[in-house]
Amino acid sequence: MTKKEEQLKRLKMETLSDKLLVEAFYQAKEQKLDQDFIRLIEDELRKRAISV
């Protein structure tokens, strides 16, 4: 993933509600999506001080 792609994904995650972010995390893990994507979600969860 390029730096620009990562920045775009991060920007989009900032618009998600906490509830949707948590749901996205669990779905990404369940579907075994790309680890980089899961890490982005985890980073955003930490930034918001949400523990899962």
SULKA-V879639 format. One record per pair of residues at least 4 apart in sequence whose C-alpha atoms are under 7 Angstrom apart, sorted by sequence separation. I is the first residue (numbers start at 1). J is the second residue. If there is no record, write none. Layout:
BEGIN
I:J + I:J
END
This chain:
BEGIN
1:5 + 2:6 + 3:7 + 4:8 + 5:9 + 6:10 + 7:11 + 8:12 + 9:13 + 10:14 + 16:20 + 17:21 + 18:22 + 19:23 + 20:24 + 21:25 + 22:26 + 23:27 + 24:28 + 25:29 + 26:30 + 27:31 + 28:32 + 29:33 + 34:38 + 35:39 + 36:40 + 37:41 + 38:42 + 39:43 + 40:44 + 41:45 + 42:46 + 43:47 + 44:48 + 45:49 + 46:50 + 1:6 + 16:21 + 28:33 + 45:50 + 45:51 + 28:38 + 25:38 + 25:41 + 10:40
END
